Amino acid sequence: GEQATFDVGVHGMHQELIKLIGRLKYRTSFAQNVYQHSLEVAFLSGIMASELGLNVKQAKRAGLLHDIGKAVDHEIEGSHAKIGADLAKKYGESPAIVHSIAAHHEEERQDSVLDVLVEAADALSGARPGARREMLETYVKRLEDLERIAHSFPGVEKSYAIQAGREIRIMVQPERMSDEDSVVLSKDIARKIEKELTYPGQIKVTVIREMRAVDIAK
């Protein structure tokens, strides 16, 4: 816990909270280590706060503590967000920090930029490729579903789900589709993916229309 506060640059935290941060090293969520995840969220929150001209130290502090409830959620009844907010309040954290913890899964209304930053950093850390293990069947099915949706549209010749299912590249038949049609197709496929699939983060839809003209000089 002390190493985490040192790495993030957080000072003046109650010793009990520091101990709880240390306990996160032995907790996982979807096979992602919660201690490492909390450090990532702290750094990501700080980066975004810096870009927006906000209080970087406050953002890092909120990010580091956002999942503190997971240190004891197996011992105390309630969601980890509520437990964490109660602990932060008990051990002297500011109302802004307490509310950002309570609101990072939208169990409470987000009413500050800090609340939104912490939620965004949490999503970024959890959704990056390799952060959380998925069952092989779930992973393969998502790739198959992406390619199935792409091929449900006329004019599609081939499709490839890449980047662990975070991008779908679609080759279309140039004689059947114009450049303008390709733009419309990418939007239509993206909307259908949003409607039919559940997935973390975003999926990039790339439509490729290639026309080759070949002649031979004799």
C-alpha positions, 0 to 999 in steps of 0.5 A: 500500500505504501509503495502504491501511494509513493508511486502515484504521488499521493500523500496524507492518506489514512494508514487504514486505507493504505493497508486496504490498498495493499490487500488489493494485491491479493484480489482479482476481478475477471482475472485482472489484479485489482492492485495493478488495475488501481494503479493504472486507473490512478495514472490514467485519471491523472493524465486526463486531468492534466489534459483538461487542466484539472487537479491532477493529484486529486484525480490520481487519489480518486483513481487509486481508491476507486476500487478500495471496497474490493479489499473487503467486499467479501466481508461486508454486505453491499456493492464495492462502490458503496463500501469503498465510499463509506471507507473513504468517508470514514478515514477522512477523504474529501467529499469529492473523492468519496463521491467519485468512488460511489459513482464510478459504476453509476450507482450514484449520479455523477455530478462532477468531472472527477466522477466521469474521469474515474469511470472513464479511466476504470473502463480504459484499464479494464477493457484494454486487450489482455487486461482481463481473461475471457473464456475461449468460447466467448472470445471465438464467438465474438469474432464469429459474430462480428464476421457474421454481421459483416457478411449479412450486408450485400457486396461484402466479399471478405471480413476479418476480425482483428485486434482481439475483436476490437476491429473488423476489416471488411473487403467489398466488391468494387464493381458492386459498391461505390466509395460513397456506398462504402462509407454508408456500409461502415456506418450501417455495420457499426450500428448493427454491431451496437444493436446485436452485440455486447462488448467492452470498449469500442469496435472499429469498423473499416471498409476497404474498397480496392479497384485494380486496373491492369494492362501490359505494355508490349 
